[in-house]
């Protein structure tokens, strides 16, 4: 994930990025949809995290931590946590709508 302190950039996201679903046979439409969802997530996260936390978060993603672990290791205020989990729940629902039943079953088995 290409990232700076002030901005997360998912424009060059590919299947190796931490926010991209792993080991799924995604078609081009699914890939584009998931990239768009992740771009929206990044914008929301940038609105919630101050620069120091954003830098810690992006550094953790760049080091291969999952989105969940990258966020859970930050010292977040309850208000931040609540906002972030709402965003992530929404993103998960959106991604689930993009995937086929077989892809969803594969994820659930992991």
N, C-alpha and C positions, 0 to 999 in steps of 0.2 A: 504494500500500500504506500503510494507516494504521499507524504504528509509533511506539513510544516506546522509550526505552533499555531498559526492563525487560520489554517485551512486544511481540511482533509480533501484530498483529490482522488475521486474514484473514476475519473474519466478514462484512465488507462487500466482499469481493473481487468484482471483475467482470472482464470480458474485457480491460480495459485494464491490469490489473496485470501486473507483470513475471514473476510465477510462473505465469501462466495461459497455456496453449498458444494461439498466435496463428493467426488465419486458418483455423480449423477450424469446420466446421458441427457444433457439439456440441449434442446434445439435452439436455434438462433433467436427466436422470439422470446423464449424463456430467459435466455442469457441477458438479452436487452432489458427485459422487464425487471429482472433481479438487480441488474446494475443500476437502473433508475431508482428502484426502491432503496438501494444502499446509498445512492447519492442523496436522496431525501433524508435518510437517517443521519448521514454525516452533517447535513445542514442543521438538523435539529440538535444534534449533540454539540455542535459549535455554539449554539445559542445558550446552552445550559452550562457548559464547562468554562470556567475562567481559563486564561492562557496557560497557567502552570499545570492545571489538571489536564488540559487538552494536550499539552506536550507529553505528559506522563502516559496518557492514554494512547496517543499515536506511537510513542516509542514502544509500548508494550505490544501493540498490534504488529509493528514492524519486526519485533522479536519473535513473532509467531504465536503469541497468546490469542486465545479465542476472544471474541467480543465480550462475552460474559465475564471471563476472568480479567480482561483488561479493565473493565469497569468496576468489578467487585474489589479490586485491589486499590482503588482510589478512596481517599477519605471524603466521601460524599455526604452532604447534608441530607436530611430526610426528604426535603422538598426536591432536591436534585434526583435522588433515587426514585421517588415517585414519578417524576416527569420522564426519566429515562426508561423505566420499566413500562410505562404506558406506550412510549414510542416503540420500544422493542416488541411489545406484545402486538401492536398494530402492524409492525413490519413483518413479524412472523405470520400473522394472518394473511397479509398481502402475498407473501411468498408462497404460502400454502395454496392460495388460489391459483397461482401460476403453475404449480407442479401437478403432475398426473397422480392418480391414486397409487400407481406402482412406485413412483418416486417417493411419495409420502410414506408408503409402507417401508421402503428401504431406509429412510431416515429414522423412522420409529424403531427399527431393528438395530440401529447403531448404538 
